[in-house]
């Protein structure tokens, strides 16, 4: 009888060990920029044949862990292959992840740092029957109000998220306004020194010698590459060029202007814009985050593993 019980115990322990060993592990894609992409290759190694492309924020099922290359499945597309480990952030079930210390449970990248939105890059003017529009922390009325923008106020419309525009007001605050309360004007005319990243469903943007598709293509920039704008002409932005004497233009919707900030000290990541809100985690000193909205005292940020609020005193941007 003892032998039978021992055998059963061994079988149970073996099955438990196997279940643990083959427990599914997930991760997400983390690229240097919010618009970044990374290749999934058929064979591990740089320059190997490409099986597909993953985007920043995509969820990955880890099929096999390696040293520098890991076999993954991109859940959004179903593509399987090998990805270089530097672009993979692992998620440990039940624990917090990322250098920020923010919770990964239920994390969804904000639409303003993904390709779910529509780049606008035009000026707009508040035009509301109430005489004002609320600038909010996020794209719905469930988010708190940052400020009131009165009729006639000028807003720089960055992206459209459904029924909302993400925008910057005259005071430099970033937030969201209902699109029905804004009249869209001409292309941005004050873009001097503003930096953004290329976004395009084609994976690249043509940089042309003039403000129109009939001008010759000077070169191309890939998705995620930085570009600095100086002025605009119609629907085209004049941007920096490797040859300083050459004019270079890119179509306005192919550049997402973003704000990156660096933590100048370890700062608490909170569920709301004040110290009265509970703590989600900690953004480590020197970490980079993406600014989603600001009010001058607090900033709503995406750390890459969580979205929350931090005091602006600990951010450099």
C-alpha positions in Angstrom: 0.0 0.0 0.0 2.8 2.4 0.9 4.4 1.7 -2.5 1.2 2.5 -4.3 0.8 5.8 -2.3 4.4 6.7 -3.1 3.9 6.1 -6.8 0.8 8.2 -6.8 2.6 11.0 -5.0 5.4 10.9 -7.5 2.9 11.1 -10.4 1.2 14.1 -8.8 4.4 15.9 -8.2 5.6 15.2 -11.8 2.3 16.5 -13.2 2.5 19.6 -11.0 6.1 20.2 -12.1 5.1 19.8 -15.8 2.2 22.2 -15.4 4.5 24.8 -13.8 7.2 24.3 -16.4 4.7 24.8 -19.3 2.7 27.6 -17.7 2.1 30.2 -20.4 4.2 33.3 -20.1 3.3 36.6 -21.7 5.3 39.8 -22.5 4.7 42.9 -24.5 6.7 44.8 -27.1 8.6 47.9 -25.9 10.3 50.0 -28.5 12.3 53.3 -28.0 9.4 55.3 -29.4 5.6 55.1 -29.0 5.2 54.5 -32.8 8.0 51.9 -33.0 7.9 48.6 -34.8 10.1 45.5 -34.6 10.6 42.5 -36.9 9.5 39.0 -36.1 12.0 36.7 -37.9 11.6 33.2 -39.1 15.0 32.3 -37.6 16.8 33.8 -34.7 19.4 36.4 -35.7 19.7 39.8 -37.3 19.2 39.8 -41.0 17.2 36.6 -41.1 14.0 36.3 -43.1 11.1 38.3 -41.8 7.9 36.5 -40.7 6.0 39.7 -39.7 6.1 42.9 -37.8 5.0 43.7 -34.2 4.1 47.2 -32.9 4.9 48.9 -29.6 2.5 47.6 -27.0 1.6 44.3 -28.7 1.1 41.4 -26.4 3.3 38.4 -26.9 3.0 34.8 -26.0 6.5 33.4 -25.2 6.9 30.1 -27.0 10.5 29.6 -26.1 13.0 31.7 -24.1 16.5 32.0 -25.4 19.5 34.1 -24.4 19.2 37.1 -26.7 16.4 35.9 -29.1 13.1 34.5 -28.0 10.4 32.6 -29.9 7.1 34.5 -29.6 3.6 34.7 -31.0 2.1 38.1 -31.6 -1.5 37.8 -30.3 -2.8 40.7 -32.4 -1.8 39.1 -35.7 -1.1 35.5 -34.9 2.4 35.8 -36.4 5.0 33.5 -34.8 8.8 33.7 -34.9 11.9 35.1 -33.2 12.3 38.5 -31.7 15.4 40.2 -30.3 15.1 40.3 -26.5 15.8 44.1 -26.1 12.3 44.8 -27.5 10.6 42.4 -25.1 9.3 43.3 -21.6 8.2 40.2 -19.7 5.1 40.0 -17.6 5.1 37.9 -14.5 1.7 36.7 -13.6 0.4 38.4 -10.4 3.3 40.8 -10.1 4.0 44.4 -11.1 6.2 44.8 -14.1 8.5 47.3 -15.8 11.0 49.6 -14.3 8.3 52.0 -13.3 6.8 49.5 -10.8 3.3 50.2 -12.2 0.8 47.3 -12.4 0.6 45.4 -15.7 -2.8 43.9 -14.9 -5.3 45.2 -17.4 -2.8 47.6 -19.0 -3.9 49.1 -22.3 -1.7 51.7 -24.0 -3.5 55.0 -24.4 -4.9 55.6 -27.9 -2.6 58.7 -28.1 0.5 56.5 -28.2 -0.8 53.9 -30.6 -2.1 53.7 -34.2 -5.7 53.5 -33.1 -5.9 57.3 -33.3 -5.9 59.7 -36.3 -3.1 62.3 -36.5 -4.6 65.8 -37.1 -1.8 68.5 -36.7 -4.1 71.4 -37.3 -5.2 74.4 -35.3 -8.8 74.5 -34.0 -10.9 77.1 -32.3 -13.3 76.5 -29.4 -16.9 77.0 -30.6 -19.5 75.9 -28.0 -23.1 76.9 -27.4 -22.2 76.9 -23.7 -19.4 79.4 -24.3 -16.6 77.0 -23.3 -15.2 73.5 -23.7 -13.8 71.3 -20.9 -10.2 70.2 -21.3 -10.1 66.8 -19.7 -7.5 64.2 -18.6 -8.8 61.6 -21.0 -11.1 61.1 -24.0 -14.5 60.8 -22.2 -16.6 62.8 -19.7 -15.6 60.3 -17.0 -12.2 62.0 -16.8 -11.8 65.0 -14.6 -11.5 68.6 -15.9 -8.1 70.2 -16.3 -9.3 73.6 -17.4 -12.1 75.4 -19.2 -11.3 76.6 -22.7 -13.5 79.5 -23.7 -15.0 80.3 -27.1 -12.3 81.7 -29.5 -9.5 79.9 -27.7 -6.9 78.4 -30.0 -6.0 74.7 -29.6 -3.4 72.7 -31.4 -5.1 69.5 -32.4 -2.7 66.6 -32.1 -4.8 63.5 -32.6 -8.4 62.4 -32.9 -9.5 59.6 -30.5 -13.0 58.8 -31.5 -15.2 61.7 -30.5 -12.3 63.5 -28.9 -9.3 65.6 -29.9 -6.1 65.4 -27.9 -4.7 68.9 -28.0 -2.4 71.5 -26.5 -3.9 74.8 -25.3 -2.3 78.3 -25.4 -0.9 77.7 -21.9 0.9 74.5 -23.0 -1.5 72.2 -21.1 -2.2 68.9 -22.8 -5.6 67.3 -22.6 -8.8 66.2 -24.5 -11.7 68.2 -25.9 -14.9 66.9 -27.5 -14.5 67.3 -31.2 -18.1 68.7 -31.5 -17.0 71.8 -29.5 -14.1 72.7 -31.8 -13.9 74.2 -35.3 -11.0 72.9 -37.2 -8.8 75.5 -39.0 -5.7 75.4 -41.1 -2.6 73.4 -40.7 -0.3 74.3 -37.8 1.6 77.5 -38.5 3.8 77.6 -35.4 5.8 74.3 -35.4 9.3 75.7 -34.9 11.5 73.3 -33.0 8.7 70.8 -32.3 9.9 67.2 -32.5 7.8 64.1 -33.3 8.1 60.7 -34.8 7.1 59.2 -38.1 3.9 57.1 -38.2 2.7 55.5 -41.3 0.8 52.3 -42.2 3.3 51.9 -45.0 6.2 51.7 -42.5 7.9 54.8 -43.8 7.3 58.4 -44.9 8.5 60.1 -48.1 10.4 63.3 -47.4 10.0 65.6 -50.5 11.7 68.7 -51.9 8.6 70.7 -51.7 5.1 70.9 -50.2 3.3 68.4 -52.6 3.5 64.8 -53.9 4.6 66.2 -57.3 8.0 67.2 -55.7 10.8 64.8 -55.9 11.5 62.4 -53.0 14.7 63.3 -51.2 14.8 60.3 -48.9 12.5 58.3 -46.6 12.2 58.0 -42.8 11.0 54.8 -41.1 8.2 54.6 -38.5 9.5 55.6 -35.1 12.3 57.8 -36.5 12.5 61.3 -35.0 11.9 64.5 -37.1 11.9 68.2 -36.2 9.5 70.6 -37.8 10.1 74.3 -38.4 7.1 75.7 -40.3 4.3 74.6 -42.6 2.9 75.1 -46.0 -0.7 74.0 -46.5 -0.9 70.4 -45.4 2.9 69.9 -45.4 5.4 70.4 -42.6 8.9 71.7 -43.4 11.3 69.5 -41.5 15.0 69.2 -40.7 17.2 67.7 -43.5 20.6 66.1 -43.4 21.6 68.7 -46.0 21.0 72.0 -44.2 20.7 73.9 -47.5 17.9 71.6 -48.8 14.2 72.2 -48.1 12.5 69.0 -46.9 8.7 68.4 -46.4 6.5 65.7 -45.0 2.7 65.4 -45.1 1.2 66.5 -41.8 -0.5 63.2 -40.8 2.7 61.3 -41.1 4.2 62.9 -38.0 3.0 62.3 -34.5 4.2 65.1 -32.2 4.7 63.6 -28.8 6.1 64.7 -25.4 8.6 62.5 -23.7 9.6 63.2 -20.1 12.4 61.9 -17.9 12.0 61.3 -14.2 14.5 63.5 -12.3 13.9 61.4 -9.1 11.9 58.4 -8.0 8.3 59.5 -8.0 5.0 57.8 -7.0 2.7 56.8 -9.9 -0.8 57.5 -8.6 -4.4 56.6 -9.8 -5.4 60.3 -9.9 -3.9 63.8 -10.1 -3.1 64.5 -6.4 -1.4 62.9 -3.5 -4.8 61.9 -2.1 -5.0 59.2 -4.7 -3.6 55.7 -4.1 -0.2 54.6 -5.3 0.1 52.4 -8.4 3.9 52.1 -8.2 7.1 54.1 -8.6 8.6 55.7 -11.6 12.3 55.2 -11.1 14.8 58.1 -11.3 16.0 58.5 -14.9 13.1 56.5 -16.5 11.3 57.9 -19.5 7.5 58.2 -19.8 5.1 59.5 -22.4 3.1 62.5 -21.5 -0.6 62.1 -22.1 -2.1 65.1 -20.3 -0.8 67.9 -18.0 -2.2 70.6 -15.8 0.9 72.2 -14.5 1.1 70.4 -11.2 0.4 66.8 -12.2 1.0 64.8 -15.4 -0.9 61.8 -16.8 1.7 59.5 -18.2 2.1 56.1 -19.9 5.1 54.2 -18.5 4.9 51.4 -21.0 3.4 49.1 -18.4 0.8 51.3 -16.6 -1.0 54.6 -17.0 -1.2 57.0 -14.0 -0.4 60.4 -12.6 2.9 61.9 -11.3 3.9 65.2 -9.9 5.4 67.4 -12.6 8.1 68.5 -10.2 9.8 65.2 -10.8 9.7 65.3 -14.6 11.9 67.0 -17.1 10.3 67.9 -20.4 
